[in-house]
Amino acid sequence: KISTIAPNTVAQYQALKLIQEAKSKISKYECLLDHTSDKNR
């Protein structure tokens, strides 16, 4: 029997991966914004 937990676990894992990717992208953009705002001053 295939357990019903497996699909949920996969979905949660994919969601966590997406969240981590989004966070890393956000931090990269924040660094870029910090650098560009420094140049404008």
Backbone as a printed PyTorch tensor [residue, N CA C, xyz], in Angstrom:
tensor([[[ 0.8360, -1.2170,  0.0000],
         [ 0.0000,  0.0000,  0.0000],
         [ 0.8690,  1.2650,  0.0000]],

        [[ 0.4340,  2.2370, -0.7710],
         [ 1.1130,  3.5270, -0.7530],
         [ 0.4930,  4.3640,  0.3620]],

        [[ 1.3280,  4.8420,  1.2570],
         [ 0.7970,  5.6310,  2.3690],
         [ 0.3680,  7.0080,  1.8820]],

        [[-0.6440,  7.5620,  2.5250],
         [-1.1400,  8.8820,  2.1260],
         [-0.2050,  9.9790,  2.6200]],

        [[ 0.7440,  9.6130,  3.4860],
         [ 1.6630, 10.6190,  4.0260],
         [ 2.6680, 11.0430,  2.9530]],

        [[ 3.0600, 10.1100,  2.0940],
         [ 4.1160, 10.3780,  1.1160],
         [ 3.8520, 11.6030,  0.2430]],

        [[ 2.6900, 11.7070, -0.4220],
         [ 2.4690, 12.8840, -1.2700],
         [ 2.5480, 14.1900, -0.4820]],

        [[ 2.0050, 14.1850,  0.7250],
         [ 2.0550, 15.3950,  1.5520],
         [ 3.5000, 15.7530,  1.8830]],

        [[ 4.2930, 14.7390,  2.1920],
         [ 5.6950, 14.9880,  2.5310],
         [ 6.4220, 15.5810,  1.3370]],

        [[ 6.1590, 15.0360,  0.1490],
         [ 6.7970, 15.5640, -1.0650],
         [ 6.3720, 17.0080, -1.2780]],

        [[ 5.0880, 17.2910, -1.1130],
         [ 4.5810, 18.6530, -1.3110],
         [ 5.2210, 19.6030, -0.3020]],

        [[ 5.3150, 19.1680,  0.9530],
         [ 5.9230, 20.0160,  1.9820],
         [ 7.3900, 20.2700,  1.6560]],

        [[ 8.0840, 19.2130,  1.1920],
         [ 9.5010, 19.3490,  0.8460],
         [ 9.6730, 20.3410, -0.2910]],

        [[ 8.8290, 20.2300, -1.3230],
         [ 8.9110, 21.1530, -2.4550],
         [ 8.6040, 22.5740, -2.0060]],

        [[ 7.6180, 22.7240, -1.1270],
         [ 7.2580, 24.0570, -0.6280],
         [ 8.4270, 24.6520,  0.1520]],

        [[ 9.0610, 23.8420,  0.9900],
         [10.2110, 24.3300,  1.7620],
         [11.3370, 24.7540,  0.8310]],

        [[11.5770, 23.9510, -0.2180],
         [12.6290, 24.3010, -1.1770],
         [12.3190, 25.6300, -1.8420]],

        [[11.0610, 25.8180, -2.2420],
         [10.6640, 27.0690, -2.8960],
         [10.8490, 28.2430, -1.9510]],

        [[10.4670, 28.0530, -0.6810],
         [10.5980, 29.1300,  0.3120],
         [12.0710, 29.4900,  0.4960]],

        [[12.9270, 28.4570,  0.6050],
         [14.3570, 28.7170,  0.7900],
         [14.9390, 29.4360, -0.4160]],

        [[14.5150, 29.0220, -1.6300],
         [15.0040, 29.6900, -2.8420],
         [14.5570, 31.1440, -2.8520]],

        [[13.2950, 31.3720, -2.4770],
         [12.7670, 32.7410, -2.4630],
         [13.5390, 33.5920, -1.4650]],

        [[13.8170, 33.0270, -0.2860],
         [14.5460, 33.7860,  0.7340],
         [15.9410, 34.1500,  0.2430]],

        [[16.6140, 33.1980, -0.4110],
         [17.9680, 33.4850, -0.9050],
         [17.9170, 34.5520, -1.9840]],

        [[16.8870, 34.5090, -2.8480],
         [16.7500, 35.5350, -3.8860],
         [16.4860, 36.8910, -3.2500]],

        [[15.6280, 36.9170, -2.2360],
         [15.3050, 38.1810, -1.5590],
         [16.5710, 38.7790, -0.9470]],

        [[17.3650, 37.9510, -0.2800],
         [18.5870, 38.4710,  0.3520],
         [19.5510, 38.9940, -0.7070]],

        [[19.6070, 38.3230, -1.8730],
         [20.4730, 38.8100, -2.9550],
         [19.9900, 40.1680, -3.4330]],

        [[18.6640, 40.3050, -3.6300],
         [18.1190, 41.5780, -4.1020],
         [18.3410, 42.6730, -3.0660]],

        [[18.2120, 42.3210, -1.7820],
         [18.4260, 43.3160, -0.7350],
         [19.8710, 43.8010, -0.7730]],

        [[20.8100, 42.8770, -1.0020],
         [22.2200, 43.2720, -1.1080],
         [22.4090, 44.2040, -2.2930]],

        [[21.7890, 43.8620, -3.4320],
         [21.9070, 44.7150, -4.6190],
         [21.3230, 46.0880, -4.3410]],

        [[20.1620, 46.1220, -3.6810],
         [19.5230, 47.4040, -3.3760],
         [20.4080, 48.2320, -2.4480]],

        [[21.0200, 47.5720, -1.4740],
         [21.9160, 48.2900, -0.5560],
         [23.0630, 48.9260, -1.3310]],

        [[23.6450, 48.1800, -2.2660],
         [24.7770, 48.6990, -3.0310],
         [24.3460, 49.8600, -3.9200]],

        [[23.1830, 49.7210, -4.5650],
         [22.7490, 50.7880, -5.4760],
         [22.3810, 52.0400, -4.6920]],

        [[21.7690, 51.8850, -3.5230],
         [21.4040, 53.0630, -2.7310],
         [22.6680, 53.7530, -2.2080]],

        [[23.7130, 52.9800, -1.9280],
         [24.9790, 53.5840, -1.4940],
         [25.5650, 54.4460, -2.6040]],

        [[25.4850, 53.9670, -3.8460],
         [26.0370, 54.7260, -4.9740],
         [25.2670, 56.0250, -5.1800]],

        [[23.9680, 55.9970, -4.9220],
         [23.1350, 57.1740, -5.1700],
         [23.3790, 58.2730, -4.1370]],

        [[23.9010, 57.9130, -2.9740],
         [24.1000, 58.9110, -1.9200],
         [25.2470, 59.8440, -2.2470]]])
